Every structure is written in C-alpha cells, then in structure tokens.
Amino acid sequence: MRRKNWYLIVGAVLTASMLAFTAVGFFWTPYEPSAMSAADKYAKPCAAHLFGCDQLGRDILSRTLEGAGATLAIALAVLAVGALAGLAVGALCGYHGGAADALVMRLCDAVAAFPSVLLALVVLAVTGPGKYNVIAALGVLFVPSFARLVRGEFLKYRDRDFVRSAKLIGVSDLRIIFVHILPNIWPVLLSGLTIGFNNAVLAEASMSYLGIGVSATEPSLGYLLKDAQGYLFTAPWYTAFPAAAIVLLILGVSLLGEGVRERMGVGT
C-alpha cells in the first residue's frame, strides 16, 4: 500500500487555513483595523478581542487579518514578476544558447553574488518605501534565480529526441517551448515557486520591519512586527500573533511544496 504523504496533507491543511484566514480579512474584520480606543490599551486576549489590543487600543486580530492580506498580495505579486520574467529569460537562453545566453547568465551571476535583501535595501533607499516599490524591487531581484532554474531544465530537454523530432517536422520554436518542453519542467518549476513565495514573504517582512517597506496606511505582517517590537514585554501578544501568521504561512507552503515534490518524485 502506498504510504500517506504527510507533507502534502499537513501542508495543504496549513496553507488552506492561512489562505482562508487571509481571505476573511479582505471582506470582514471584527473591528476597524485603525480604530483606536483608550479604554482598550494593552488589553489582553479575551472574548471581545481574541488577539488582544495594541498600545493604541487597536484590535490585533483585525490588524493581523489586514496585514496578512497585504503580505500575501505583495508576495504573490513579487512571485509573478520574478517567475514570469525569469521563465521567459531562462527559456530563451536555455533553448537558443549562444553569446546572448552567456551574457545574460553572467549578469544573473553578478546579481546573485549580492544578498537580495541588501540589494532591495539599496533600491528602496533610493526609490523610497511603498508597496509598489517593494514589489518592483523584489520582483526584479527574483528574476535571476528563476532564470537560472528554467535555463538549466531547458538545457536538459532541448536536445532530447522528441524535441529534435518536432524540429524536423517544422514545429515552431514557441510551440516546442510551451507545448513540448515546459510541461516537462513543471514539477521543478513548482518547487522553485514554493521556495520563491517563502523568500518573498520573508523579504517583504524584512523590508517592512526595517522601516523601508510598506507604509503605516497599508500595514503588512512585517510592519506589525516592527510596530510591536517596543512592546514585547508590555503586550507580548502583539508580537506573537503576527509572527505566528508569518511562520504558519511559510511552514504550510514549505510542507505543501515538499509534499508535491515527493508525490511527483522530484529529487528522488
């Protein structure tokens, strides 16, 4: 009998739970996230405020719901920019090769030689904080990793017999790329997407924690951690719940990706 894939089961449950939690925040929160109440300053978790309140009496559950939505939206946007651009660059370089391939890969090596968070800090220090600046900076910095991943897979498949046969009968390059090669690299690409998503969540949280990410008007989970750091002993629940949301989201996606890799036999 085939053993149960616990990575896939636990990862799917955690990821679905966090996505449901985030989806609720787009449509409903118990209180207005920015509503302040002097009477509820540092209120501990209770029936009225399940996650407690912060230094201004704002409901932490409401702010965590709002922050999770912002973090998820930014991470998905960063992933879309990096993955789509990286897929296009990697596919073209891996399929055609030549001098252009060598030049592009050297540029990718140069970018990859520096920590992505450090480069993002430099870019955001110049452009200023803000959701769209974070997406643009991180998205561009994620392109080399996806490009290298896709290029490596295309190099493996471009000389296979089924690709050569397609060329001999006159199949266009675009059809070969999208119909003949891309479906074969999907399992490896999916693995890269899960890792990229987690990196995007952590990078966004780092940017916001350092004060050059999203603004206070559209707080993310990283911004909430920054806001809570001065009240770690006064109101530890303020730090605990946004941090738990980040950990559970990353853990769920990581386990889900590992389960999918095990199911598809990637890396085994």
N, C-alpha and C positions, 0 to 999 in steps of 0.2 A: 504493500500500500504506500502511496505517495505521502510523505510526511507533510504536516502542515507548515506553511510558510508564515511563521510568526512575525517576521519582519514586515511582511506585507499586511498582515491582519492588524497588528498594533499600529503600524504607520498609517494605514488607511483610516483607522478609527480616530487617531490623534489629529491627523490632517483634516478630516471631515469635521471634527468637533471644533477645531480652531477656525475653519472656514465658516462654519455656521455661526460661531461666536462673532466673527468679524462681520458677517452679512447682517446680523441683527443690528449692529451699530450703524449701518448705513440708513436704516429706516426707523430705529427706535432706540432711545436711551432713557433710563429711569428718571433722569433729571437733565436739564440743560447743562452740557459739559462745562461751560464757562460761568454758570450761575454761582455766585458766592453767597455764603451765609455765615455771619459772625458767630451765631449760636452753635454751628457745627464744626468749628475749627478743631482739627486733630481728632475728630470723632472716630472711635474705634469701630471695626466692623460690627454691624448689628443688623436687625431686620430691616430698618429703614435705609441703611447704607451698607450693602453687603460687603463692599470692599473698603469701607470707612471713608473718611474725608481728608483733604489735604490742609495745608496751612491757611488757606483762604476759605475753607468750608465747602470746597467743590467736591462733588461726588466722584470718587476714584473709579468706580465701576463705569460710569458714564464716560469719563475721560479715557479709560483703558479701551472701551469699545471704539471711541473715536480715534484713538491713537493706533489701534490695531488695523483699522481700515486704512489710515494714511500710510502706515508701514507696508501693508500688503500691496496697496496701489503703487507705491514707489518701487518696491521690489519687482513686481511684475513688469512695470514699465522699463526699468533698468534691464531686466532679463530679455524683454522683447527687443530693445535696441541692440544690446550686445549679441544676442543669439542670431537675430536676423542678419545683421551686418556681418557677423563672424561666419555665418553659414555661407553667405554669398562670396565673401573673400576666400574662405577656405576651399569651397567647391571649385571656384575658378582657378585658384592656384594649384590645387591638387590635381585637377583634371588636365589642365593645359601645361603646367610646369614652365620651364624656360627662365629667362632672365627676370621677367616680371615676378615670378614666383620667388626667386632668390631675394630680390629686393624687398618684397613685401614681408617675407619671413624675417629678414634682418631688422626691419622696422618693428615687427612684433617682438623680436628678441630684445630690442632696445627698450621698448615699453615694459616688457615683462621683467627686466632687470631691476626695476624700481618697485617698491611696495605700492600696490594700487591705492591703498588708503592715503599714503603720503602724497602721491600724485594728485589724488582727489582734493586733498587739503590745499595744495598749491593752487589748483584750478579754482576752487571755491573761495580762496582768499582773494583772488583777482576778480572773479565774477560776482562774489557776494552770496550770502545764503539764500535759500528759497527752494521750494520743491522741484521746480523745473530745472534749476541749475544743478541740483543733486542728481536728477535723472540723466541729464546730458553728460555730466562729468563721469559718473559711474558707468553709464551705458557705453561710452566711448572706450573707457579703460577695460571693459569686459570683452571687447571685440577680439583682441589678440588671443586670449585663451580659447575662445570658441573657434577662431580661425585655424589655430594650430591643431585642435582636436579634429575638425572636419577635414582639413587637408590630409592629415595622417590616414584617415579612413579612405579618402578618395584615392590616395596613392596605392592602397591595398587592392582596390577594386578596378582601377582604370585599365589594367592590363589583363583582367580576367577574360576567359573565353566568351562569356555571354556579352561582355561589353564589346569585344572585338567583332563578334558576330553581328551585333547591332550596327556597328560602324560599316561593316561590309555590305549590309543591305540598304544603307543610306539613311539610317535613323539620324535625326538631328542631334547636335550636342546637347541642347536643352532637354530634349526628351530622354536622352541617356542619363543626364544628371538627375532629373527629377523622377523618372519612372524606373530606371534600371539600377542606379547606384544608391540614391537617397533612402529608399525603403530598407536597404541592407544595413545602413549605418544608424538607423533609428534607435536601436537599443543602446548603443554607445552614446548617441546624442542625448537620449533621455537621461542617462547617468550624468552627463555634463550639465543638463538643465537643473537637476535637483541640487547639485553642488553649487551651481551659479546662483540659484534662488537663495540658498542659505547664505552665501557670501554677500549677496545684495542686501539681505536683511541685516546682517552684521555690519556691513559698510555704512548703510544708512543710519543705523543706531549709533555707530561711532561718530559719524559726521554731526548728527544732532546732539549727541552727548557733549561734543567739543564746542558746541555753540555755533557751528557754521553750516548746519543742515537746514531743516525746515524751521519756519518761524513759529512764534507762540500762538498765532492766529489759526494755525493748522497743525497742532502738535502730533508727533508720532510717538511710538513707544520709546524711542531713543531720547526724545525731548523730555518725556515724562521722567525718565531716569535722571536726566540732568537736573530737572526741577526738584526731584526728590532727594538728591544727594545731601543737601544740607539738613535734612530732617530724618536721617537714618535711625537715630535713637529716639527722637521725639515722636515720629509716626512711621515706624518700620514697615507698616502695611502699604504705604505709598510706594516704596521701592519694590516690595515683594511681588505685588500683582502685575505691574508692567513687565518686570523681569521674568516672571513665570510665563507670561504670554509669549515673550520672545523665545524662551527656552523650549516651550511646548511646540511652538510653530516650527522651529528649526529641527527639533527632535522628530516630530511627526513626518516632515518631508524627508529627512535623512533615512528614517526607517522605511518609509514608503519606497524611496529610490533603491535602497538595498534589497528590499523585497522584490521589486520589479527586476532588478539585475539577476537575482537568484532564480526568479521564475523563467527569465529568458536565457539563463545560462551564460550571461556576460561575465567574463573574467574568471570562468571556471574551466 
